[in-house]
């Protein structure tokens, strides 16, 4: 098996994996829904090109130059080298196949959220977006919507007493009284995901909650009674439930 065939087969594995994710409804774990059509079209083109390469590219026996190059290379290598090369390429193919087609789709781990800037993506919302959110029914807002409003500098009076029902994972802070309830915001694909979240006032939360665990909260916003946190406005929960990670853990 030459490097050329290995590359073609790897391309086919990726194409089949992409189509399989779309068929099983798991493509949104890796790609923003608005790019589904583009992703599937490109996967289709990639599959056609890869199949055409398998069918129409000349084999080793049809390429005299490749054959002469192989003979020259073989004179400088041990007899075991071809077996090592083939074995390595088969190993790469096996790993790619297992990672793409065998292992179940995986979401981004909440544990890596601490290494990415919190609410950086929501800060790109425009004033028009914030105004539209401010005039909408907050009962359907996600942590991304509330985080956007908080970062846009809405007055404290706007938030005070606002009823909130949100679900996310616990993102630890240095404060013993405050953590963030967060989710990943997907702008294009999982590679560019950024955590967005709302600050939650919960004295002694470290003793009751597991960092990175998922939580559903109901409550209302109010001024932060804690002086150990930077957030001036926090969610003060009146009801909470530890839950499993949702089937679609992202916000868009």
C-alpha positions in Angstrom: 0.0 0.0 0.0 1.5 3.3 -1.1 1.2 6.6 0.6 -1.1 7.8 -2.2 -3.6 5.0 -1.6 -3.4 5.6 2.1 -4.3 9.3 1.6 -7.3 8.4 -0.7 -8.6 5.8 1.8 -8.3 8.3 4.7 -10.3 10.8 2.7 -13.0 8.2 2.1 -13.1 7.4 5.8 -13.6 11.1 6.7 -16.3 11.4 4.1 -18.2 8.3 5.3 -17.8 9.5 8.9 -19.3 12.9 8.0 -22.3 11.3 6.2 -22.8 8.9 9.1 -22.9 11.8 11.6 -25.5 13.5 9.5 -27.6 10.4 9.2 -27.5 9.7 12.9 -28.3 13.4 13.9 -24.9 13.9 15.6 -23.3 16.3 13.1 -24.3 19.2 15.3 -21.8 18.0 17.9 -19.0 19.2 15.5 -20.6 21.7 13.1 -22.9 24.7 13.5 -26.3 23.7 12.0 -26.2 26.6 9.6 -23.2 24.9 7.9 -24.8 21.4 7.5 -25.6 21.9 3.8 -22.1 23.2 3.0 -20.5 20.4 5.0 -22.5 17.7 3.3 -21.9 19.1 -0.2 -18.2 19.3 0.4 -18.3 15.7 1.8 -20.1 14.6 -1.3 -17.5 16.3 -3.6 -14.7 14.8 -1.6 -16.2 11.3 -1.8 -16.6 11.6 -5.6 -13.0 12.8 -6.0 -11.7 10.0 -3.8 -13.6 7.3 -5.7 -12.5 8.7 -9.0 -8.9 8.6 -7.8 -9.3 4.9 -6.8 -10.8 4.0 -10.1 -8.8 6.0 -12.6 -5.3 6.8 -11.1 -2.7 4.4 -12.6 -1.4 1.5 -10.5 2.2 0.9 -9.7 2.7 -1.4 -12.7 1.5 1.4 -15.0 3.9 4.0 -13.7 7.5 3.3 -14.9 8.9 6.3 -13.1 7.3 5.3 -9.8 8.6 1.8 -10.3 12.2 3.0 -10.9 12.0 5.3 -7.9 10.8 2.4 -5.7 13.7 0.2 -6.9 16.2 2.9 -6.1 14.8 3.5 -2.7 14.7 -0.2 -2.0 18.4 -0.6 -2.6 19.1 1.8 0.3 16.7 0.2 2.8 16.6 -3.1 4.7 14.2 -5.9 3.7 12.0 -5.1 6.7 11.4 -1.5 5.7 8.5 -2.2 3.3 6.7 -4.2 6.0 7.2 -1.4 8.5 5.8 1.2 6.0 2.8 -0.9 5.1 2.2 -1.8 8.8 2.4 1.9 9.7 -0.1 2.9 7.0 -2.5 0.2 8.0 -2.2 1.4 11.6 -3.0 4.9 10.6 -6.1 3.7 8.6 -7.3 1.6 11.5 -6.9 4.5 14.0 -8.8 6.8 11.7 -11.5 4.3 11.1 -11.9 3.6 14.8 -12.0 7.3 15.7 -14.4 8.2 12.9 -16.7 5.3 12.5 -16.4 3.1 15.6 -16.1 5.3 18.7 -19.3 7.2 19.7 -19.4 10.9 19.0 -18.0 13.0 21.8 -18.8 16.5 23.0 -16.3 19.0 24.3 -15.3 18.4 27.8 -16.3 21.1 30.3 -12.9 20.6 31.9 -11.2 22.6 29.1 -13.5 25.6 29.5 -11.2 27.1 32.0 -8.5 27.4 29.4 -10.7 29.5 27.1 -11.8 33.0 27.7 -15.3 33.1 29.3 -18.0 35.1 27.4 -15.5 36.2 24.7 -17.9 35.2 22.0 -21.0 36.8 23.5 -19.1 40.0 23.7 -19.4 40.2 19.9 -23.1 40.7 20.1 -24.1 44.1 18.8 -26.3 46.7 20.6 -29.1 45.8 18.2 -28.9 42.2 19.2 -29.0 43.2 22.9 -32.0 45.4 22.3 -33.8 42.6 20.6 -33.1 40.3 23.5 -34.2 42.9 26.0 -37.6 43.1 24.3 -38.1 39.4 24.2 -39.6 36.8 26.5 -36.8 35.9 28.9 -38.5 32.6 29.9 -36.9 31.0 26.8 -33.4 32.5 27.2 -30.4 30.3 27.4 -27.1 31.1 29.3 -25.8 32.5 26.0 -28.7 35.1 25.9 -28.3 36.2 29.5 -24.5 36.3 29.1 -24.9 38.5 26.1 -27.1 41.0 27.9 -24.8 41.0 30.9 -21.8 41.8 28.7 -23.7 44.5 26.8 -24.0 46.6 29.9 -27.7 46.6 30.4 -28.6 48.5 33.6 -28.9 46.6 36.8 -32.6 47.5 37.1 -33.2 45.5 33.9 -32.0 42.3 35.6 -33.3 42.7 39.1 -36.1 40.3 39.8 -35.9 38.7 36.3 -37.0 35.1 36.5 -34.4 32.7 35.0 -34.4 29.0 34.1 -31.1 27.8 32.6 -29.1 24.6 32.3 -25.3 24.3 32.0 -22.2 23.0 33.5 -20.5 24.3 36.6 -17.5 26.4 35.7 -15.3 27.1 38.8 -14.0 30.5 39.8 -11.6 31.5 42.5 -14.6 32.6 44.7 -16.1 30.3 47.2 -19.5 32.0 46.8 -19.8 32.4 43.1 -19.4 30.1 40.1 -20.5 30.3 36.4 -23.2 28.2 34.9 -21.9 27.8 31.4 -22.2 26.2 28.0 -20.1 26.2 24.8 -21.1 28.6 22.1 -20.5 27.2 18.6 -19.9 29.9 16.0 -18.7 27.7 13.1 -17.6 24.3 14.5 -16.4 22.7 17.7 -12.8 24.0 17.1 -13.9 27.6 17.7 -16.2 26.9 20.7 -16.0 29.4 23.5 -17.7 29.1 27.0 -20.5 31.5 27.8 -22.2 31.6 31.1 -23.9 33.5 33.9 -22.5 34.1 37.4 -24.4 32.2 40.2 -24.3 33.2 43.9 -24.1 30.0 45.9 -22.1 30.2 49.2 -20.2 27.0 49.8 -20.8 25.6 46.4 -17.5 23.7 46.4 -18.8 21.5 49.1 -22.1 20.7 47.3 -21.4 20.7 43.6 -18.9 19.0 41.3 -17.0 21.3 39.0 -17.9 20.5 35.4 -21.1 18.8 36.5 -24.4 19.7 34.8 -27.0 21.7 36.7 -30.5 23.1 36.1 -31.2 26.3 38.0 -34.3 28.4 38.5 -34.1 31.8 40.3 -33.8 35.5 39.6 -31.0 38.0 39.1 -30.0 40.4 41.8 -27.0 42.4 43.0 -24.1 40.2 44.1 -24.1 40.1 47.9 -20.5 38.7 47.8 -17.5 40.9 47.7 -15.2 38.1 46.6 -16.4 38.0 43.0 -16.1 40.4 40.2 -19.7 40.0 38.9 -21.9 42.8 40.1 -25.1 41.0 39.0 -25.6 37.3 39.8 -28.3 34.6 39.5 -29.5 33.7 42.9 -31.1 30.3 42.6 -34.3 29.2 44.4 -34.4 25.7 42.9 -31.7 23.5 41.5 -31.2 20.0 40.1 -28.1 18.1 39.1 -28.8 16.6 35.6 -27.0 14.6 32.9 -25.4 16.3 30.0 -28.1 17.1 27.4 -28.1 15.4 24.0 -27.2 18.8 22.5 -25.0 20.5 25.0 -24.1 23.5 22.9 -25.7 26.9 22.2 -25.5 28.7 18.9 
